[in-house]
Amino acid sequence: MESLEELKQELKQQKTAIENKGGTVSTAHTNPSPSEITTGINSIPVPNLAVATATSADVINGKTFYAGDSKLKYGSLFNSSNEDELMDLIFQTNTMGDEHSFYFEIPAGQSMVKPYLFNEFTRPLTVTLPNNLEEIGERAFYNCTNLTLNNFYEQTQLKKIGEYAFNECHILDLSILPSCIEVIDGFGLRSAEKECDKIVLPASLVTLDEGAFMTTIERNYDYLDLNGYSPKVLMNSVFQRALFDCDFVIPNTVERILQMFNYRGRFNHIIIPASVTEIQLHAFDVMSSDTVSKYVPEYIEFKGETPPELGYQVFNRHGADFGMIIYVPDNSVEAYKAVENMRWYTSIIKPVSEMST
């Protein structure tokens, strides 16, 4: 396997060989089309040092050059037990000239995108995934802000997305995630979203960890489809900064809602089942002096006659200024008003019988 220094020396030789054949070396980079990427291997366009301007494929020293670009094959590294060598190659390609785009096709047979594989790869990057992936590892595409991902939505066996796997990628349509996903680890899809109008959870989802769909900027969605997801605990910050133009009917399997679940977000109505025994601080709050009405639900309905334990400022404490109402069972009004941390909301706690039909 060639080292990076050996590769650079070979490219210099190839430049000379191209020029000796009457060709020239381009100073402007042109990316290959996806069809030019050889199936089953990893292909990396390398510095313009070795870019030929031939109008048809030209083979020099066993390497194939295309008009305005080059192709070198590193697929064997993905099958290598020397992960450090693979990681080092990807790291060093990221340090090449700003004008370059890089293309990686992970070969068939790979069941996992290895943790940290493209971590902090900031250059324009296109990755084609193999069929039948089972896992995308921790920080595999962390902060890949120029990522294009091929063959993601077509996956049929992808079970797990690791921690921070797509952090700040801003490329995924959250309404059509592969329906086979079972686990989204902490912050796995944090700011991974592109502009889309809804979030639909994968049909087979079992575990949704903290911050899974958290966004660093506020996002507006038409609706959230839980798609049968029925956990015991709604983790912290899962939908932080997500503003949904829909109701949130919490599954009656849920027992606890952890802190900041929908912090600085919104649902039109929030319906809390009797199964919920605890809601932690700021779960549906704004926690700032910004009291604009876009954060305030029209009403919150508690189904349980016994009030849950409430953390500090579970809801927007300024909600009363914008017409928010909390409905509770008729015979439990006084019990809810007596709950610790309900003092901001006592004036808006009403019996459910008063709810307009």
Disulfide bonds with the S-S distance in Angstrom:
none
